Amino acid sequence: MELSNTLAARAYSTSRPATSPVAGSDAESILGDMAQGFATTLQQSETAAMDAMTTGSDPHALVQALAQTELAVETAVTIRNKVVEAYQEILRMPV
């Protein structure tokens, strides 16, 4: 019984940092990293599409790049919608 409790505690301690906020970094750098990752994903997808159209490279790589781009765009739109929703909620607050 002691062994399973120790394993559970170890599993919790390794998964906990993934859910806790990043210590020592500000929101600006986090958002900057996210924007850079988004731009990189779009650039890689565009490069894969150009390669597939001009040189006839691997179509599987093209489909994978397009799926990653679709996920990145959907994530960006969801974040934008949440920010707009929060802004509208703040505007509705009585002063």
KOLMI-824778 format. One line per field, with one value per atom (N, C-alpha, C, O): residue in one letter; residue number from 0; x, y, z. Coordinates in nm, 4 decimals. Layout:
N
torgu = A  ...
torti = NUM  ...
X = X  ...
Y = Y  ...
Z = Z  ...
END
This chain:
95
torgu = M  M  M  M  E  E  E  E  L  L  L  L  S  S  S  S  N  N  N  N  T  T  T  T  L  L  L  L  A  A  A  A  A  A  A  A  R  R  R  R  A  A  A  A  Y  Y  Y  Y  S  S  S  S  T  T  T  T  S  S  S  S  R  R  R  R  P  P  P  P  A  A  A  A  T  T  T  T  S  S  S  S  P  P  P  P  V  V  V  V  A  A  A  A  G  G  G  G  S  S  S  S  D  D  D  D  A  A  A  A  E  E  E  E  S  S  S  S  I  I  I  I  L  L  L  L  G  G  G  G  D  D  D  D  M  M  M  M  A  A  A  A  Q  Q  Q  Q  G  G  G  G  F  F  F  F  A  A  A  A  T  T  T  T  T  T  T  T  L  L  L  L  Q  Q  Q  Q  Q  Q  Q  Q  S  S  S  S  E  E  E  E  T  T  T  T  A  A  A  A  A  A  A  A  M  M  M  M  D  D  D  D  A  A  A  A  M  M  M  M  T  T  T  T  T  T  T  T  G  G  G  G  S  S  S  S  D  D  D  D  P  P  P  P  H  H  H  H  A  A  A  A  L  L  L  L  V  V  V  V  Q  Q  Q  Q  A  A  A  A  L  L  L  L  A  A  A  A  Q  Q  Q  Q  T  T  T  T  E  E  E  E  L  L  L  L  A  A  A  A  V  V  V  V  E  E  E  E  T  T  T  T  A  A  A  A  V  V  V  V  T  T  T  T  I  I  I  I  R  R  R  R  N  N  N  N  K  K  K  K  V  V  V  V  V  V  V  V  E  E  E  E  A  A  A  A  Y  Y  Y  Y  Q  Q  Q  Q  E  E  E  E  I  I  I  I  L  L  L  L  R  R  R  R  M  M  M  M  P  P  P  P  V  V  V  V
torti = 0  0  0  0  1  1  1  1  2  2  2  2  3  3  3  3  4  4  4  4  5  5  5  5  6  6  6  6  7  7  7  7  8  8  8  8  9  9  9  9  10  10  10  10  11  11  11  11  12  12  12  12  13  13  13  13  14  14  14  14  15  15  15  15  16  16  16  16  17  17  17  17  18  18  18  18  19  19  19  19  20  20  20  20  21  21  21  21  22  22  22  22  23  23  23  23  24  24  24  24  25  25  25  25  26  26  26  26  27  27  27  27  28  28  28  28  29  29  29  29  30  30  30  30  31  31  31  31  32  32  32  32  33  33  33  33  34  34  34  34  35  35  35  35  36  36  36  36  37  37  37  37  38  38  38  38  39  39  39  39  40  40  40  40  41  41  41  41  42  42  42  42  43  43  43  43  44  44  44  44  45  45  45  45  46  46  46  46  47  47  47  47  48  48  48  48  49  49  49  49  50  50  50  50  51  51  51  51  52  52  52  52  53  53  53  53  54  54  54  54  55  55  55  55  56  56  56  56  57  57  57  57  58  58  58  58  59  59  59  59  60  60  60  60  61  61  61  61  62  62  62  62  63  63  63  63  64  64  64  64  65  65  65  65  66  66  66  66  67  67  67  67  68  68  68  68  69  69  69  69  70  70  70  70  71  71  71  71  72  72  72  72  73  73  73  73  74  74  74  74  75  75  75  75  76  76  76  76  77  77  77  77  78  78  78  78  79  79  79  79  80  80  80  80  81  81  81  81  82  82  82  82  83  83  83  83  84  84  84  84  85  85  85  85  86  86  86  86  87  87  87  87  88  88  88  88  89  89  89  89  90  90  90  90  91  91  91  91  92  92  92  92  93  93  93  93  94  94  94  94
X = 0.0816  0.0000  0.0862  0.0515  0.1946  0.2863  0.3437  0.3624  0.3713  0.4308  0.3363  0.3800  0.2075  0.1133  0.0938  0.0752  0.0978  0.0859  0.2060  0.1914  0.3230  0.4437  0.4406  0.4774  0.3971  0.3881  0.2856  0.3080  0.1747  0.0726  0.1240  0.0985  0.1957  0.2506  0.3557  0.3618  0.4374  0.5393  0.4732  0.5164  0.3702  0.3005  0.2351  0.2350  0.1794  0.1172  0.2216  0.1995  0.3353  0.4375  0.4968  0.5378  0.5027  0.5554  0.4525  0.4897  0.3241  0.2229  0.1848  0.1301  0.2110  0.1729  0.2397  0.1715  0.3695  0.4279  0.3648  0.3694  0.3073  0.2451  0.1188  0.0796  0.0547  -0.0685  -0.0470  -0.1371  0.0690  0.0944  0.1483  0.2064  0.1292  0.1799  0.3322  0.3990  0.3843  0.5283  0.5843  0.5456  0.6752  0.7321  0.8441  0.9226  0.8505  0.9604  0.9460  1.0408  0.8330  0.8152  0.6864  0.5905  0.6859  0.5680  0.4801  0.5206  0.3613  0.2637  0.3085  0.2757  0.3827  0.4271  0.5197  0.5072  0.6116  0.7031  0.6299  0.6610  0.5330  0.4558  0.3735  0.3704  0.3072  0.2285  0.3178  0.2800  0.4355  0.5298  0.5758  0.5864  0.6033  0.6425  0.5295  0.5529  0.4062  0.2917  0.2745  0.2484  0.2890  0.2759  0.3877  0.3643  0.5084  0.6202  0.5956  0.6225  0.5444  0.5119  0.4028  0.4076  0.3040  0.1956  0.2504  0.2160  0.3357  0.3938  0.4829  0.4843  0.5567  0.6419  0.5589  0.5947  0.4491  0.3607  0.3034  0.2977  0.2616  0.2077  0.3151  0.2881  0.4358  0.5443  0.5821  0.6069  0.5864  0.6184  0.5110  0.5420  0.3860  0.2765  0.2849  0.2629  0.3165  0.3286  0.4450  0.4339  0.5550  0.6697  0.6351  0.6720  0.5647  0.5248  0.4300  0.4391  0.3390  0.2453  0.3183  0.2891  0.4130  0.4904  0.5729  0.5807  0.6340  0.7119  0.6244  0.6644  0.5049  0.4151  0.3676  0.3501  0.3470  0.2970  0.4071  0.3825  0.5260  0.6319  0.7154  0.7477  0.7507  0.8398  0.7687  0.8289  0.6441  0.5705  0.6214  0.6290  0.6567  0.7078  0.5962  0.4835  0.6285  0.5399  0.4041  0.3991  0.2949  0.1631  0.1218  0.0421  0.1760  0.1450  0.1975  0.1310  0.3151  0.3714  0.2846  0.2680  0.2296  0.1411  0.0148  -0.0268  -0.0461  -0.1684  -0.1407  -0.2210  -0.0287  0.0072  0.0311  -0.0132  0.0995  0.1245  -0.0056  -0.0236  -0.0965  -0.2252  -0.3093  -0.3806  -0.3013  -0.3748  -0.3186  -0.3945  -0.1866  -0.1255  -0.1648  -0.1912  -0.1687  -0.2082  -0.3540  -0.3885  -0.4385  -0.5802  -0.5978  -0.6763  -0.5259  -0.5331  -0.4820  -0.5407  -0.3735  -0.3180  -0.4152  -0.4323  -0.4785  -0.5738  -0.6972  -0.7460  -0.7477  -0.8635  -0.8308  -0.9147  -0.7100  -0.6687  -0.6605  -0.7064  -0.6025  -0.5917  -0.7295  -0.7515  -0.8213  -0.9567  -1.0283  -1.1001  -1.0092  -1.0715  -1.0179  -1.0945  -0.8878  -0.8287  -0.8800  -0.9138  -0.8859  -0.9376  -1.0811  -1.1173  -1.1638  -1.3033  -1.3160  -1.4017  -1.2314  -1.2349  -1.1931  -1.2503  -1.0930  -1.0486  -1.1585  -1.1854  -1.2221  -1.3311  -1.4472  -1.5074  -1.4784  -1.5870  -1.5557  -1.6443  -1.4324  -1.3938  -1.4008  -1.4454  -1.3573  -1.3634  -1.5084  -1.5392  -1.5964  -1.7375  -1.7986  -1.8823  -1.7577  -1.8076  -1.7621  -1.8387  -1.6390  -1.5890  -1.6667  -1.6971  -1.6994  -1.7762  -1.9163  -1.9738  -1.9721  -2.1081  -2.1137  -2.2221  -1.9981  -1.9974  -2.0428  -2.0030  -2.1261  -2.1676  -2.0529  -1.9711  -2.0500  -1.9425  -1.9872  -1.9105
Y = -0.1194  0.0000  0.1260  0.2252  0.1222  0.2360  0.2679  0.3845  0.1649  0.1826  0.2570  0.3459  0.2224  0.2891  0.4348  0.5201  0.4649  0.6043  0.6852  0.8003  0.6266  0.6952  0.7186  0.8261  0.6187  0.6340  0.7401  0.8179  0.7433  0.8433  0.9831  1.0776  0.9965  1.1265  1.1712  1.2892  1.0798  1.1139  1.1540  1.2494  1.0824  1.1165  1.2533  1.3300  1.2844  1.4149  1.5259  1.6307  1.5020  1.6068  1.6330  1.7457  1.5329  1.5574  1.6231  1.6946  1.6011  1.6633  1.8019  1.8810  1.8333  1.9615  2.0814  2.1810  2.0770  2.1947  2.2289  2.3447  2.1338  2.1624  2.2455  2.3164  2.2380  2.3125  2.4405  2.5241  2.4585  2.5790  2.6887  2.6600  2.8136  2.9227  2.9198  2.8680  2.9754  2.9800  3.0874  3.2040  3.0472  3.1411  3.2205  3.1669  3.3482  3.4305  3.4842  3.5432  3.4666  3.5230  3.6033  3.5717  3.7057  3.7905  3.7526  3.6766  3.8061  3.7711  3.8152  3.7511  3.9238  3.9739  3.8749  3.8520  3.8168  3.7207  3.5922  3.5309  3.5508  3.4310  3.4521  3.3658  3.5670  3.5964  3.6133  3.5745  3.6707  3.6840  3.5489  3.5280  3.4568  3.3211  3.2505  3.1792  3.2709  3.2090  3.2654  3.1904  3.3961  3.4578  3.4106  3.3868  3.3971  3.3491  3.2050  3.1706  3.1209  2.9833  2.9763  2.8921  3.0654  3.0711  3.1099  3.0490  3.2115  3.2558  3.1481  3.1298  3.0773  2.9690  2.8573  2.8026  2.8232  2.7182  2.7577  2.6754  2.8818  2.9283  2.9280  2.8918  2.9680  2.9708  2.8299  2.8073  2.7354  2.5973  2.5376  2.4626  2.5704  2.5206  2.5789  2.5087  2.7070  2.7704  2.7096  2.6878  2.6831  2.6211  2.4809  2.4431  2.4040  2.2692  2.2730  2.1886  2.3698  2.3826  2.4207  2.3674  2.5128  2.5525  2.4353  2.4146  2.3591  2.2428  2.1378  2.0777  2.1163  2.0155  2.0573  1.9731  2.1863  2.2328  2.2429  2.2169  2.2795  2.3016  2.1773  2.1479  2.1039  1.9890  1.8561  1.7514  1.8575  1.7324  1.6512  1.5285  1.7206  1.6499  1.5721  1.5659  1.5143  1.4234  1.4878  1.5881  1.4327  1.4902  1.4698  1.5467  1.3661  1.3435  1.4593  1.5013  1.5104  1.6240  1.7481  1.8276  1.7638  1.8776  1.8682  1.9668  1.7510  1.7334  1.7560  1.8177  1.7066  1.7252  1.8729  1.9221  1.9436  2.0863  2.1653  2.2573  2.1295  2.1989  2.1722  2.2609  2.0504  2.0194  2.0984  2.1469  2.1116  2.1908  2.3373  2.4039  2.3870  2.5260  2.5480  2.6492  2.4533  2.4648  2.4691  2.5489  2.3844  2.3832  2.5143  2.5667  2.5678  2.6941  2.8096  2.8944  2.8128  2.9205  2.9085  3.0091  2.7871  2.7682  2.8101  2.8692  2.7801  2.8200  2.9717  3.0293  3.0369  3.1828  3.2484  3.3472  3.1950  3.2504  3.2313  3.3204  3.1159  3.0910  3.1868  3.2403  3.2085  3.3020  3.4431  3.5150  3.4828  3.6157  3.6319  3.7356  3.5290  3.5355  3.5485  3.6223  3.4775  3.4861  3.6245  3.6770  3.6839  3.8184  3.9200  4.0069  3.9097  4.0016  3.9833  4.0812  3.8600  3.8324  3.8914  3.9480  3.8793  3.9366  4.0884  4.1514  4.1479  4.2937  4.3420  4.4414  4.2726  4.3118  4.2964  4.3772  4.1937  4.1745  4.2887  4.3349  4.3345  4.4476  4.5739  4.6535  4.5931  4.7119  4.7113  4.8175  4.5928  4.5837  4.6039  4.6171  4.6064  4.6226  4.7622  4.8606  4.7713  4.9044  4.9748  4.9120  5.1057  5.1828  5.2359  5.3035
Z = 0.0000  0.0000  0.0000  -0.0641  0.0695  0.0744  -0.0629  -0.0973  -0.1406  -0.2722  -0.3657  -0.4388  -0.3649  -0.4550  -0.4155  -0.5023  -0.2859  -0.2429  -0.2887  -0.3298  -0.2820  -0.3258  -0.4764  -0.5237  -0.5509  -0.6958  -0.7339  -0.8266  -0.6635  -0.6914  -0.6591  -0.7338  -0.5491  -0.5122  -0.6129  -0.6472  -0.6601  -0.7594  -0.8914  -0.9562  -0.9307  -1.0555  -1.0447  -1.1410  -0.9276  -0.9078  -0.9121  -0.9728  -0.8474  -0.8430  -0.9804  -1.0082  -1.0670  -1.2014  -1.2913  -1.3843  -1.2664  -1.3505  -1.3000  -1.3769  -1.1773  -1.1196  -1.1876  -1.2117  -1.2198  -1.2850  -1.4193  -1.4608  -1.4866  -1.6153  -1.5994  -1.6921  -1.4836  -1.4630  -1.3850  -1.3794  -1.3250  -1.2472  -1.3383  -1.4429  -1.2987  -1.3816  -1.3884  -1.2990  -1.4940  -1.5111  -1.4190  -1.4270  -1.3320  -1.2362  -1.3012  -1.3794  -1.2682  -1.3145  -1.4557  -1.5075  -1.5193  -1.6529  -1.6546  -1.5841  -1.7351  -1.7417  -1.8601  -1.9481  -1.8604  -1.9630  -2.1013  -2.2011  -2.1072  -2.2374  -2.3072  -2.4275  -2.2326  -2.2954  -2.3328  -2.4350  -2.2512  -2.2819  -2.4088  -2.4966  -2.4179  -2.5374  -2.6598  -2.7703  -2.6405  -2.7509  -2.8024  -2.9232  -2.7102  -2.7504  -2.8239  -2.9215  -2.7764  -2.8428  -2.9839  -3.0779  -2.9987  -3.1307  -3.2238  -3.3423  -3.1703  -3.2514  -3.2972  -3.4123  -3.2065  -3.2429  -3.3486  -3.4382  -3.3379  -3.4359  -3.5731  -3.6743  -3.5751  -3.7021  -3.7625  -3.8842  -3.6791  -3.7281  -3.7883  -3.8926  -3.7242  -3.7760  -3.9117  -4.0031  -3.9250  -4.0527  -4.1614  -4.2759  -4.1254  -4.2233  -4.2687  -4.3872  -4.1748  -4.2110  -4.3011  -4.3938  -4.2743  -4.3574  -4.4977  -4.5965  -4.5059  -4.6368  -4.7163  -4.8369  -4.6484  -4.7142  -4.7633  -4.8745  -4.6809  -4.7213  -4.8399  -4.9291  -4.8422  -4.9538  -5.0824  -5.1894  -5.0709  -5.1897  -5.2424  -5.3635  -5.1531  -5.1948  -5.2627  -5.3624  -5.2080  -5.2653  -5.4044  -5.4925  -5.4233  -5.5527  -5.6573  -5.7751  -5.6171  -5.7159  -5.7427  -5.8578  -5.6373  -5.6569  -5.6421  -5.6660  -5.6039  -5.5867  -5.4689  -5.4759  -5.3590  -5.2418  -5.1723  -5.2214  -5.0600  -4.9872  -4.9566  -4.8854  -5.0083  -4.9789  -4.8333  -4.7797  -4.7698  -4.6286  -4.5434  -4.4487  -4.5762  -4.5032  -4.5215  -4.4290  -4.6417  -4.6680  -4.5841  -4.5231  -4.5805  -4.5026  -4.3540  -4.2841  -4.3070  -4.1660  -4.1356  -4.0318  -4.2231  -4.2020  -4.2035  -4.1238  -4.2942  -4.2993  -4.1751  -4.1283  -4.1213  -3.9986  -3.8809  -3.7971  -3.8739  -3.7667  -3.7794  -3.6793  -3.9017  -3.9234  -3.8852  -3.8242  -3.9212  -3.8858  -3.7345  -3.6832  -3.6638  -3.5180  -3.4596  -3.3649  -3.5148  -3.4654  -3.4876  -3.4000  -3.6040  -3.6338  -3.5445  -3.4931  -3.5255  -3.4374  -3.2941  -3.2262  -3.2482  -3.1144  -3.1037  -3.0051  -3.2043  -3.2025  -3.2037  -3.1336  -3.2817  -3.2869  -3.1535  -3.1082  -3.0909  -2.9611  -2.8557  -2.7755  -2.8556  -2.7588  -2.7840  -2.6899  -2.9110  -2.9434  -2.8968  -2.8411  -2.9196  -2.8774  -2.7269  -2.6782  -2.6521  -2.5059  -2.4577  -2.3621  -2.5237  -2.4853  -2.5133  -2.4304  -2.6296  -2.6633  -2.5659  -2.5218  -2.5329  -2.4386  -2.3013  -2.2372  -2.2555  -2.1260  -2.1307  -2.0347  -2.2411  -2.2561  -2.2525  -2.1866  -2.3225  -2.3226  -2.1843  -2.1439  -2.1119  -1.9754  -1.8854  -1.8008  -1.9024  -1.8230  -1.8566  -1.7677  -1.9851  -2.0238  -1.9654  -1.9418  -1.9416  -1.8865  -1.7357  -1.6787  -1.6710  -1.5250  -1.4858  -1.5483  -1.3823  -1.3369  -1.2639  -1.1966  -1.2795  -1.2162  -1.0841  -1.0156
END
